[in-house]
Amino acid sequence: MGIERSMKEVQIIGTQRSGSNLLRLMLNQLAGVFAPHPPHIMRTFYPLLKNYGDFGVDNHFMTLVDDVCRLVELNPVPWEPLRTDRNLIFEKCKNRSLTEVFRNIHEVNAQAKGSNCWFNKSMQNVKYLDCFNKLGFNPKLIYLYRDGRDVALSFKNAIVGPKHIYSLAKKWTNEQEMSLSYVRQFGEEHAIMLSYESLLLQPEMEINRLCDFLGLEYNRDVVEFYDSSESIRTADSGRMWSNLKKPIIRGNFGKYKKGLTAWEIEVFEQIAGETLVKLGYALSTNYEEKKYEFTKEDIETFASQDAELVKEAIERADPEDLFKRKRQEQFIESVKKRW
């Protein structure tokens, strides 16, 4: 591999359906950057770690390395380049942890591309930042946020994620508050905030701002991301990414006003109103004046309705989209059946 270079590591945090694929494709156009579609390594394997046994035993840790590599190989959007040399990743790990495997599989592939900076957009990794930091892994953070009501509408129309407005509001609020707390904790030298709406309206200015923050060199190719092989490969991997083959849709916000019912907007703002205001979004209702009191029975009903809506979304999904995701799902099920 030659002399190892200093590697810049960047984690995007927030909530899915907030424009993170758009952002990663724009950043992937910059020289020296590797920004692949994420296979959600931490979310997938963290709950399973206890089953692998003592990582002091070489075979136990190598099994984890092998499983992570296989998950990446089965990603719905293929990595290019793809390097999953198990022995190399095993040897590069300075400690035997999932965090270190996650870190090194990105580094190995960034180096294969000739890059000295990699981005990960598994936004739920905000839940693992404490775990990262305890092991000395301190990636710079981009907190990407979007109007939560538009996020909710996007989830309702997607193959992934919750579907009931109560579940969506809870998820969005929790993840924004968690992200905001880390931005405050790490400070402006280590974390930066970016709104999806601003990225649509002022893409060059915002990517320039990110480049200054990360010490990267800006180029105008970022606004022509839709012609890149990575954009085409991503768009062809699922209907919910079809817009990624098109130029930026500058007015692609505020759609919740027509896409959500009045009741859904009220419920979302009851739960998330304070956070929406904190992030600079205007409300449609007075969430402090009109209070919903959700009972335990209400919440159980919402959860049941959400499960049914998720099932219906999968039944409506494009069979090809489901097939591309099924390979990873079947692999993870086979991993769970070992124990």
C-alpha positions in Angstrom: 0.0 0.0 0.0 3.0 2.3 0.3 3.2 5.2 2.7 0.0 5.9 4.5 -1.3 9.4 4.2 -3.2 11.4 6.7 -6.9 10.6 6.2 -9.7 13.1 6.7 -12.8 11.4 8.2 -16.3 12.9 8.0 -19.6 11.7 9.4 -22.9 13.2 8.3 -25.5 13.2 11.1 -29.2 14.0 11.3 -32.2 12.0 9.9 -32.5 10.1 6.6 -34.6 11.7 3.8 -32.9 15.0 4.5 -30.8 15.3 1.3 -27.8 13.2 2.4 -27.5 11.4 -0.9 -27.6 14.7 -2.8 -24.9 16.0 -0.5 -22.7 13.0 -0.7 -22.9 12.9 -4.5 -21.9 16.6 -4.7 -19.0 16.0 -2.3 -17.9 12.9 -4.2 -17.2 15.2 -7.2 -14.4 16.9 -5.2 -10.8 15.9 -5.8 -9.5 13.5 -3.2 -12.9 12.6 -1.8 -14.5 9.1 -1.4 -18.2 9.4 -0.5 -19.9 6.0 -1.0 -23.5 4.9 -0.4 -23.6 3.5 3.1 -24.3 -0.1 4.0 -25.2 1.0 7.6 -22.5 -1.0 9.3 -22.9 0.4 12.8 -26.6 0.1 12.9 -26.5 -3.4 11.5 -23.8 -5.0 13.6 -23.8 -3.0 16.9 -26.8 -5.0 18.3 -25.1 -8.3 17.3 -21.7 -7.7 18.9 -22.2 -9.8 22.0 -22.7 -12.9 19.8 -19.2 -12.7 18.3 -17.5 -13.6 21.6 -14.1 -12.4 22.8 -12.4 -10.3 20.1 -9.1 -11.2 21.7 -9.5 -14.5 19.8 -8.3 -13.9 16.2 -11.1 -16.0 14.7 -13.8 -14.2 16.5 -12.6 -10.8 15.3 -11.9 -12.0 11.8 -15.5 -13.3 11.6 -16.8 -9.8 12.3 -14.4 -8.3 9.7 -15.6 -10.9 7.2 -19.3 -10.1 7.9 -18.8 -6.4 7.6 -17.0 -6.8 4.3 -19.8 -9.1 3.0 -22.4 -6.5 4.0 -20.5 -3.9 1.9 -20.2 -6.3 -1.0 -24.0 -6.7 -1.0 -24.8 -3.0 -0.8 -27.7 -2.0 -3.1 -25.5 0.8 -4.5 -22.1 -0.8 -5.3 -18.9 0.8 -4.1 -16.5 1.8 -6.8 -13.7 1.0 -6.2 -14.5 -1.9 -3.9 -11.7 -3.3 -1.8 -12.6 -5.9 0.8 -9.3 -7.5 1.6 -10.2 -9.1 5.0 -6.6 -9.7 6.0 -5.6 -6.1 5.3 -8.6 -4.6 7.2 -7.9 -7.0 10.1 -4.2 -6.0 10.3 -5.0 -2.2 10.0 -7.3 -2.3 13.1 -5.5 -0.6 16.0 -8.1 -2.0 18.4 -10.5 -4.8 18.0 -13.9 -3.1 17.7 -16.7 -2.6 15.3 -15.8 1.1 15.2 -12.3 0.3 14.0 -13.6 -2.1 11.3 -16.0 0.6 10.1 -13.2 3.1 10.0 -10.7 0.9 8.2 -13.0 -0.4 5.5 -13.7 3.2 4.5 -10.0 4.1 4.7 -8.9 1.1 2.5 -11.4 2.0 -0.1 -10.6 5.7 0.0 -6.9 4.8 -0.5 -7.9 2.5 -3.4 -9.6 5.5 -5.1 -6.5 7.7 -4.4 -8.5 9.8 -1.9 -7.4 11.3 1.4 -10.9 12.1 2.7 -13.9 9.9 3.2 -17.5 10.6 4.1 -20.1 8.4 5.7 -23.8 9.3 5.5 -25.3 6.7 7.8 -27.0 9.5 9.6 -28.1 7.4 12.5 -24.4 7.0 13.4 -25.2 10.0 15.6 -26.2 7.3 18.1 -22.7 5.9 18.1 -20.6 9.1 18.4 -19.9 8.4 22.1 -18.7 4.9 21.1 -16.5 6.4 18.4 -15.0 9.0 20.7 -14.1 6.4 23.5 -12.0 4.6 20.9 -10.2 7.7 19.7 -12.2 8.0 16.4 -13.2 11.6 16.0 -14.5 12.3 12.6 -15.6 15.8 11.7 -19.3 16.2 11.7 -21.8 17.7 9.2 -25.2 18.1 10.7 -27.6 18.1 7.7 -31.1 19.0 8.6 -34.4 19.5 6.7 -37.9 20.7 7.7 -39.2 17.7 9.6 -42.6 17.9 8.0 -41.0 17.4 4.6 -38.9 14.6 6.0 -42.1 13.0 7.3 -43.7 13.2 3.9 -40.6 11.8 2.2 -40.6 8.8 4.6 -44.3 8.2 3.9 -43.5 7.8 0.2 -40.3 5.8 0.6 -39.7 2.1 1.0 -37.7 2.6 4.2 -38.5 4.0 7.6 -41.7 4.6 9.7 -44.9 5.8 8.1 -47.2 7.1 10.9 -46.9 10.8 11.6 -46.5 10.2 15.4 -43.6 7.8 14.9 -42.1 10.1 12.3 -42.3 13.2 14.6 -40.8 11.3 17.5 -37.9 10.0 15.4 -37.1 13.3 13.7 -37.3 15.3 17.0 -35.0 12.8 18.9 -32.4 12.7 16.1 -32.3 16.5 15.7 -31.9 17.1 19.4 -29.2 14.5 19.6 -27.4 16.1 16.6 -27.7 19.6 18.1 -26.3 18.4 21.4 -23.2 17.0 19.6 -22.7 20.2 17.5 -22.7 22.2 20.8 -20.4 19.6 22.4 -17.8 19.5 19.6 -17.9 23.2 18.7 -17.5 25.0 15.4 -14.0 23.7 14.7 -15.2 20.1 14.6 -18.9 20.3 13.6 -20.9 22.3 11.1 -24.6 22.7 10.4 -26.2 22.7 6.9 -29.8 23.0 6.0 -31.2 21.1 3.0 -33.2 24.1 1.9 -30.0 26.2 1.8 -28.2 23.5 -0.1 -30.9 23.6 -2.8 -31.0 27.4 -3.0 -27.3 28.2 -2.7 -25.4 25.0 -3.6 -22.1 26.6 -4.6 -22.0 28.8 -1.6 -22.8 26.0 0.8 -20.3 23.5 -0.7 -17.7 26.2 -0.6 -18.4 26.7 3.1 -18.1 22.9 3.7 -14.8 22.9 1.8 -13.4 25.7 3.9 -14.5 23.8 7.0 -12.9 20.5 5.9 -9.8 21.9 4.2 -10.9 20.7 0.7 -10.5 22.4 -2.7 -13.8 23.4 -4.3 -14.6 22.9 -7.9 -17.7 23.6 -10.0 -18.2 19.9 -10.8 -20.3 19.6 -7.6 -23.3 21.3 -9.3 -23.1 18.8 -12.2 -23.1 15.8 -9.9 -26.1 14.3 -11.8 -23.9 13.4 -14.7 -21.5 11.4 -12.6 -21.3 7.6 -12.7 -21.9 7.5 -9.0 -25.2 9.5 -9.4 -26.4 7.3 -12.2 -25.5 4.1 -10.3 -27.4 5.4 -7.2 -30.4 6.5 -9.2 -30.6 3.2 -11.0 -30.5 1.3 -7.6 -33.9 2.4 -6.4 -36.9 4.6 -7.3 -36.6 6.8 -4.2 -33.2 8.0 -5.6 -34.5 8.7 -9.1 -34.1 12.5 -8.8 -30.3 12.0 -8.4 -29.9 11.8 -12.2 -31.4 15.3 -12.5 -30.1 18.8 -11.7 -30.9 20.3 -8.3 -34.7 20.9 -7.9 -34.4 24.3 -6.2 -38.0 24.5 -5.0 -38.1 21.0 -3.6 -39.3 22.0 -0.1 -42.5 22.9 1.6 -44.3 20.0 -0.1 -45.8 18.9 3.2 -48.3 21.7 3.0 -50.2 19.7 0.3 -48.8 16.2 1.0 -49.8 16.0 4.7 -53.3 16.4 6.2 -54.1 19.2 8.6 -54.3 16.6 11.4 -50.8 15.2 10.5 -49.3 18.7 10.5 -50.9 19.5 13.9 -49.6 16.2 15.4 -46.1 16.7 14.0 -45.9 20.3 15.3 -47.3 19.2 18.7 -44.4 16.8 19.1 -41.7 18.6 17.1 -42.7 22.3 17.2 -40.0 23.5 19.6 -37.3 21.8 17.6 -38.7 23.1 14.3 -38.6 26.7 15.7 -35.1 26.1 17.0 -33.9 25.2 13.5 -35.6 28.3 12.0 -38.8 26.8 10.5 -42.1 28.6 10.7 -45.1 26.7 12.2 -48.5 26.3 10.7 -50.2 25.9 14.1 -49.7 27.2 17.7 -48.3 24.1 19.3 -48.1 25.7 22.7 -51.8 26.8 22.7 -53.4 23.6 21.4 -52.2 20.6 23.3 -52.8 17.0 22.3 -52.8 14.5 25.2 -51.8 11.2 23.7 -52.8 8.3 26.0 -50.9 5.0 26.2 -53.7 3.5 24.2 -53.3 6.2 21.5 -49.6 5.5 21.2 -50.2 1.7 21.0 -52.7 2.3 18.2 -50.3 4.6 16.4 -47.6 1.9 16.6 -50.0 -0.7 15.2 -51.1 1.6 12.4 -47.4 2.4 11.6 -46.6 -1.4 11.3 -49.5 -1.8 8.9 -48.4 1.2 6.8 -44.9 -0.1 6.6 -46.2 -3.5 5.4 -48.3 -1.7 2.8 -45.3 0.3 1.6 -43.3 -2.9 1.1 -46.2 -4.5 -0.8 -46.4 -1.5 -3.1 -42.6 -1.3 -3.7 -40.9 -2.0 -7.0 -39.9 -5.7 -7.0 -36.4 -4.8 -8.3 -35.9 -2.3 -5.4 -36.9 -5.1 -3.0 -34.6 -7.6 -4.6 -31.6 -5.3 -4.3 -32.2 -4.8 -0.6 -33.1 -8.5 0.0 -29.6 -9.7 -0.5 -28.4 -7.7 2.5 -31.4 -8.7 4.6 -31.0 -12.4 3.8 -27.3 -12.2 4.7 -28.0 -10.6 8.1 -30.7 -13.2 8.8 -28.1 -15.9 8.1 -25.7 -14.2 10.5 -28.3 -14.1 13.2 -29.1 -17.8 12.8 -25.5 -18.8 13.6 -26.2 -18.3 17.3 
